[in-house]
Amino acid sequence: MKYFSKEVRIGLVAIAGIVVLFFGLKYLKGLNLFSTGNKYYIEFTDISGLTVSSPVYADGYKVGVVKKIEYDYDHRGDINTEVEIDQNLRIPKGSSAEIVSDVLGNVKINMLFSNNPRERILPGERIQGGINSGTLGKVADMVPAIEKMLPKLDSILTSVNTLLADPALAASLHNVKTITSNLTVSTRELNVLMAQLNRDVPGMVTRANGVLDNTNKLTRKLSDVDVEGTMNSVNATLNNVRELSERLNSNEGTLGLLMRDPSLYNNLNSTMRDADSLMINLKQHPKRYVHFSVFGKKDK
């Protein structure tokens, strides 16, 4: 150690610090200097913020990292991206890659595998790339439609402000408040009525059961009545009444002659007139018909 002067020791420490800093920066960027992954080249026309050390995913799992990005100045619009992918990953022939950006601005590459189990892309070969705008792209596509809607929204807001400034709206809201209060009162009264019905319904049911019992008893009594015999008696009575009516309407018998012979009516009228004349004469000359004297003398 005596051969190393103070300046040499300082130089060695500085070199060691630079080396550690270099490897540390690579590690922080996600680059593994001692990696044994396979290298592939992906062609893009727009990388949309893709940088070195951006991750590469397959089915949501990180399988690699972007190692280098080069712009092709001879063929403008072509961007060559070198990616390092785990050597255990087999990429089928016809697969592609896409750049995806999330809402937070993070950019990554997604591998899109084809269904080709027989052929695969060899390390060092090129993969066709594209861009998936994702949620931000959908929002960007919606911007023109939103711009067209802004005048209509402004008109709608103006109409809403005019409506809110109308005094009739305030009156309507006041009426709604009054109606709500009335509904509250009605609901409370309805609850009281329902409670009363709950108390009265059992008694009503009991009385209804009693009425049903009486009805059943009456039905049983009616079923015991000899309806056929009663109807026979009624029919016999009706026959007697019919025979009596026929006799009264005929010229046979005393009642028939009395009702249908006019001479009897005339004789009765003559008799009544004679009786009436007799009564009048009796009232005018009672002494002719009653003889009474103390000495037995007869008036003439």
C-alpha positions in Angstrom: 0.0 0.0 0.0 3.0 2.2 0.4 3.3 2.4 -3.4 -0.1 4.0 -3.7 0.1 7.6 -3.1 -2.8 9.7 -1.8 -3.6 10.9 -5.3 -3.8 7.3 -6.7 -6.1 6.3 -3.9 -8.4 9.2 -4.6 -8.4 8.3 -8.3 -9.3 4.7 -7.7 -12.2 5.7 -5.4 -13.4 8.1 -8.1 -13.3 5.4 -10.8 -15.1 2.9 -8.5 -17.8 5.6 -7.8 -18.3 6.2 -11.5 -18.7 2.5 -12.2 -21.2 2.1 -9.4 -23.1 5.2 -10.6 -23.2 3.8 -14.2 -24.5 0.4 -13.1 -26.9 2.0 -10.7 -28.4 4.2 -13.4 -28.8 1.2 -15.7 -30.5 -0.7 -12.9 -32.8 2.2 -12.2 -33.7 2.4 -15.8 -34.6 -1.3 -15.8 -31.7 -2.4 -17.9 -29.7 -5.5 -17.0 -26.2 -5.3 -18.2 -25.6 -8.9 -17.6 -28.9 -10.1 -19.2 -28.9 -13.1 -21.6 -32.2 -12.2 -23.3 -32.8 -12.4 -27.0 -32.8 -9.3 -29.1 -35.6 -8.4 -31.5 -36.3 -5.3 -33.6 -39.7 -3.7 -33.8 -40.6 -1.2 -36.5 -42.9 1.7 -35.6 -44.1 4.8 -37.5 -44.8 6.6 -34.3 -43.5 5.7 -30.8 -45.8 8.1 -28.9 -43.4 8.8 -26.1 -41.8 5.4 -25.9 -38.3 5.6 -24.3 -35.3 3.4 -23.6 -36.1 1.1 -20.6 -39.8 1.1 -21.3 -41.2 -2.4 -20.4 -42.4 -5.0 -22.8 -45.4 -7.1 -21.7 -46.9 -10.4 -22.9 -50.4 -11.2 -21.6 -49.9 -8.6 -18.8 -46.5 -10.1 -17.6 -43.2 -8.2 -18.1 -41.0 -10.2 -20.5 -38.5 -7.6 -21.6 -37.4 -4.0 -21.9 -36.6 -1.5 -24.7 -32.8 -1.4 -25.2 -32.4 1.1 -28.0 -34.5 3.4 -30.2 -33.1 4.7 -33.6 -34.8 7.0 -36.1 -34.2 6.0 -39.8 -33.2 9.2 -41.4 -33.0 7.6 -44.8 -36.6 6.4 -44.7 -38.5 9.1 -42.8 -41.3 7.7 -40.7 -39.6 4.5 -39.8 -38.4 4.1 -36.2 -36.4 1.0 -35.3 -36.7 -0.2 -31.7 -34.4 -2.8 -30.2 -36.0 -4.8 -27.4 -34.5 -7.5 -25.2 -37.0 -10.3 -24.4 -36.6 -13.3 -22.1 -34.9 -16.1 -24.0 -37.5 -18.6 -22.7 -40.3 -16.7 -24.6 -41.2 -18.3 -27.9 -42.7 -15.7 -30.3 -44.9 -17.3 -33.1 -44.5 -16.3 -36.7 -46.9 -13.5 -37.6 -47.0 -11.9 -34.1 -47.0 -8.1 -33.7 -46.4 -5.5 -31.1 -48.3 -2.3 -30.1 -47.5 0.7 -28.0 -50.1 1.4 -25.2 -50.4 4.6 -23.1 -52.4 4.8 -19.9 -54.1 7.8 -18.4 -51.1 8.6 -16.2 -48.9 8.8 -19.3 -47.0 5.6 -18.8 -45.9 4.0 -22.1 -45.3 0.3 -22.7 -45.1 -2.3 -25.5 -47.6 -5.2 -25.6 -46.8 -8.3 -27.5 -49.7 -9.7 -29.7 -49.1 -13.4 -30.4 -50.5 -15.1 -33.4 -51.9 -18.7 -33.5 -49.0 -20.4 -35.3 -47.5 -23.2 -33.2 -45.2 -24.4 -35.9 -43.1 -21.4 -36.9 -41.5 -18.7 -34.7 -39.7 -15.4 -35.0 -36.0 -15.9 -34.5 -33.9 -13.6 -32.4 -32.6 -10.6 -34.4 -35.6 -10.6 -36.8 -38.1 -7.8 -37.2 -41.6 -7.5 -35.7 -44.3 -5.3 -37.1 -45.4 -2.6 -34.6 -48.4 -0.3 -34.2 -50.1 2.0 -31.7 -53.0 1.3 -29.5 -54.3 4.7 -28.3 -56.3 3.1 -25.5 -58.4 5.2 -23.3 -56.7 8.4 -24.3 -57.4 7.6 -28.0 -61.1 7.0 -27.3 -61.2 10.4 -25.4 -59.5 12.1 -28.4 -62.0 10.5 -30.8 -64.8 11.9 -28.6 -63.5 15.5 -28.7 -65.0 16.4 -32.1 -68.4 15.1 -31.0 -68.1 17.0 -27.8 -67.3 20.2 -29.7 -70.4 19.8 -31.8 -72.5 19.3 -28.6 -71.2 22.5 -26.9 -73.5 24.9 -28.7 -76.5 22.7 -27.9 -75.3 22.5 -24.3 -75.1 26.2 -24.1 -78.6 26.6 -25.5 -79.9 24.0 -23.0 -78.2 25.8 -20.1 -79.8 29.1 -21.2 -83.2 27.5 -21.3 -82.6 26.0 -17.9 -81.6 29.4 -16.5 -84.7 31.0 -18.0 -86.9 28.3 -16.5 -85.3 28.7 -13.0 -85.9 32.4 -13.2 -89.6 31.9 -13.9 -91.7 32.8 -10.7 -94.2 30.0 -11.7 -91.5 27.5 -10.9 -91.2 28.8 -7.4 -94.9 28.7 -7.0 -95.0 25.2 -8.3 -92.4 24.1 -5.8 -94.4 25.8 -3.0 -97.5 23.8 -4.2 -95.4 20.6 -4.2 -94.4 21.3 -0.6 -98.1 21.9 0.3 -99.1 18.7 -1.4 -96.4 16.8 0.3 -97.6 18.1 3.7 -101.1 17.1 2.9 -99.9 13.7 1.8 -98.1 13.4 5.2 -101.3 14.2 7.0 -103.3 11.8 4.9 -100.8 9.0 5.5 -101.0 9.6 9.2 -104.8 9.5 9.2 -104.7 6.4 7.0 -102.4 4.8 9.5 -104.9 5.6 12.3 -107.8 4.2 10.2 -105.9 1.0 9.5 -105.1 0.6 13.2 -108.8 1.0 14.0 -109.7 -1.5 11.4 -107.2 -3.9 12.8 -109.0 -3.6 16.1 -112.5 -3.8 14.7 -112.0 -6.5 12.0 -111.7 -9.4 14.5 -115.1 -8.5 16.0 -116.6 -8.0 12.5 -115.3 -11.4 11.6 -116.8 -13.0 14.7 -120.2 -11.4 13.9 -119.9 -12.5 10.3 -119.2 -16.0 11.5 -122.4 -15.8 13.7 -124.4 -14.6 10.7 -123.0 -17.5 8.7 -124.0 -19.9 11.4 -127.5 -18.5 11.5 -127.6 -18.7 7.7 -126.5 -22.3 7.9 -129.3 -23.1 10.4 -131.9 -21.3 8.3 -130.7 -23.3 5.3 -131.0 -26.6 7.2 -134.5 -25.6 8.3 -135.5 -24.7 4.8 -134.1 -28.0 3.6 -136.4 -29.8 6.2 -139.5 -28.0 4.9 -141.9 -30.2 2.9 -142.0 -28.0 -0.2 -143.8 -30.5 -2.3 -146.6 -30.9 0.2 -146.9 -27.2 0.7 -147.2 -26.6 -3.0 -149.9 -29.4 -3.3 -151.9 -27.6 -0.6 -151.5 -24.3 -2.4 -152.6 -25.9 -5.7 -155.7 -27.4 -4.0 -156.6 -24.1 -2.5 -156.2 -22.4 -5.9 -158.5 -25.1 -7.4 -161.2 -24.4 -4.8 -161.0 -20.7 -5.5 -161.3 -21.3 -9.2 -164.4 -23.6 -8.7 -166.0 -20.9 -6.4 -165.3 -18.3 -9.1 -166.9 -20.5 -11.8 -170.0 -21.1 -9.7 -170.4 -17.4 -9.0 -170.1 -16.6 -12.7 -172.7 -19.3 -13.5 -176.5 -19.1 -13.2 -176.7 -22.1 -10.9 -177.0 -21.7 -7.1 -178.2 -19.0 -4.9 -175.0 -16.8 -5.1 -174.9 -17.1 -8.8 -178.5 -16.0 -9.2 -178.0 -13.3 -6.6 -175.1 -11.9 -8.6 -176.5 -12.3 -12.1 -180.5 -12.1 -11.8 -181.6 -8.4 -12.3 -185.2 -9.1 -11.1 -183.9 -9.8 -7.6 -182.1 -6.5 -7.6 -185.3 -4.7 -8.8 -187.4 -6.4 -6.1 -184.9 -5.5 -3.4 -185.0 -1.9 -4.6 -188.9 -1.9 -4.5 -188.9 -3.4 -1.1 -186.4 -0.8 0.2 -188.6 2.0 -1.3 -191.7 0.6 0.4 -189.9 0.3 3.7 -188.7 3.8 3.4 -192.3 5.1 2.7 -193.5 3.1 5.7 -190.9 4.6 8.0 -191.8 8.1 6.8 -195.6 7.5 7.4 -194.8 6.0 10.8 -193.0 9.1 11.8 -195.8 11.4 10.6 -198.7 9.4 12.0 -197.5 7.2 14.9 -201.0 7.0 16.4 -202.2 5.0 13.5 -199.9 2.2 14.4 -199.7 2.5 18.2 -203.0 2.5 20.2 -202.6 3.7 23.8 -205.4 5.2 26.0 -206.0 5.4 29.7 -209.8 4.9 29.2 -209.5 2.6 26.3 -210.8 5.1 23.8 -209.6 4.6 20.3 -208.5 7.6 18.3 -209.6 7.9 14.7 
